[in-house]
Amino acid sequence: MEKFLLVLGLSTFLLFVLGALSRSFKIPTIIAFILAGIFAGRFIYEDVTFERLSYIGIVLLFFYLGLEFNIARAVNVSKSIWAVGILDLVLNFGVMTLFLKILGFDTAIAFLGGAIAYASSSAITSKVIVDEKRIANPETEMILGLMVFEDIIAPIMLAVLTGVFSGEDLEVVTFGIILLKVLAVFSLIILISMTMKDKIGAFIEKFLNEDIFILFVFGILISFAGFTSFMGLSEALGAFLIGMLISETGKSEDVEKVLFSVRDLAVAIFFFVFGSNIVFDQNFFNAKNLLILISMIFISIVGKILTGYIGGRFYGLSNRASLIAGLSIVSRGEFSIVISKFAPSTYVPLFGIYTFTMAFIGTFFIQYAPKLAKLVFKPKTKKGGKKVYEY
């Protein structure tokens, strides 16, 4: 116990120091936390307590995502962005899954790799957009809409992956049962929302300012996450749905504030633990594995740029704004990390290094997207020598 407390204390202090440094250098804290895990994680590697704390980070991360959605908003966003969302799913999840399958990976691992490559990091993307004051840019609406679409799809992917890696064979019947379970828990939350959201909202209003309110929120959240996990789905799906339910009551902003500090600590530990699981085995660094890794990175970069550019043109954006959109969604992060937790130990180095590299490269792309796009689509020059940018 003494050793655990000492390691936990030193680890969290290290995360604070690196988090402060990352802010100074404008590097996303996600990258700093993963780096801390890579270099200092050997002190906690395979520590069960740290691993369990990191699962709470997953639950809280998806709970906060769920708080951003009520059912009406999810439907409206899907209507406006569905074409771009389907394109994103095909070019990133579909192409990567097919690529890994062609290389000889079994179906489950190919599916896992496709899921890891699918979602952009909404944390990195949204933070840089805000920091760079690009909220009012024409492409931002489509980017954020696509992030919302991915936020809805990712928990469903997690639920399917949980079923796939539960030890059962990936067959049509098994896949159908998993989807039925997902539909059942979604229907349950919608039913509760339709019949009880006003009562739940009144209950939250009554106890919101009480010290014990955090126990209610945390208890309901962890219980439902445990329930979906017990059903053979992911705990992340349960957390996401509880967030959606609370969002339906109109009290999401109030509830959001209650767990801020707990969330930030648990999520930081989650990224730290992920980094600690990336063990650089010398056997990994051979020509075949490096070629696979480089190919995955190349396919992922091209897939997202094409998604943003083609999707942007569908969306009515100019060539330049569409390219900015594509360059801005290259990064992978929190979703890829959560999904990679399913990877067998043999594949942890491949998927871990891939995710970290994509987070780092994606941060560069989004920060310099406007300048890079300007190099490709040069501004038009009117009479008098004045440059006019196409938006």
PyMOL commands that set and color helices and strands:
alter all, ss='L'
color gray80, all
select helices_A, chain A and resi 2-24+29-43+48-67+71-102+107-118+122-131+140-164+172-207+213-230+235-248+252-258+260-277+282-284+287-315+319-328+334-340+345-367+369-376
alter helices_A, ss='H'
color red, helices_A
select strands_A, chain A and resi 380-381+387-388
alter strands_A, ss='S'
color yellow, strands_A
deselect
rebuild
show_as cartoon
